[in-house]
């Protein structure tokens, strides 16, 4: 199958949606590393960016998006529209949960 089109909009400008296949989603939970927490605290005190946390966010988002795309591909979709991405902390802030969802569609 070709490249999956992913969009936060509910329509595809200039394209006709032929079929709505249903909701697709992906989730991931990543534990926070004690060393990363310590280094992020130092970085925050100095005023820099918390690059370890930024990298964790990127990784978690990529995993969740990959799961959603795989689910859409399994349904025969060539696009996912109305994508919503959420970040939450769980376990008293010791873990990061990323969830993404959207509607799998086939467009022309």
GIJOLIN-V601767 format. One record per run of one state. SS is the DSSP state (alpha for helix, beta for strand, coil for the rest). FROM is the first residue (numbers start at 0). TO is the last residue. If there is no record, write none. Layout:
ss->SS from->FROM to->TO
ss->SS from->FROM to->TO
This chain:
ss->coil from->0 to->3
ss->beta from->4 to->5
ss->coil from->6 to->15
ss->beta from->16 to->30
ss->coil from->31 to->32
ss->alpha from->33 to->45
ss->coil from->46 to->49
ss->alpha from->50 to->73
ss->coil from->74 to->77
ss->beta from->78 to->89
ss->coil from->90 to->93
ss->beta from->94 to->106
ss->coil from->107 to->107
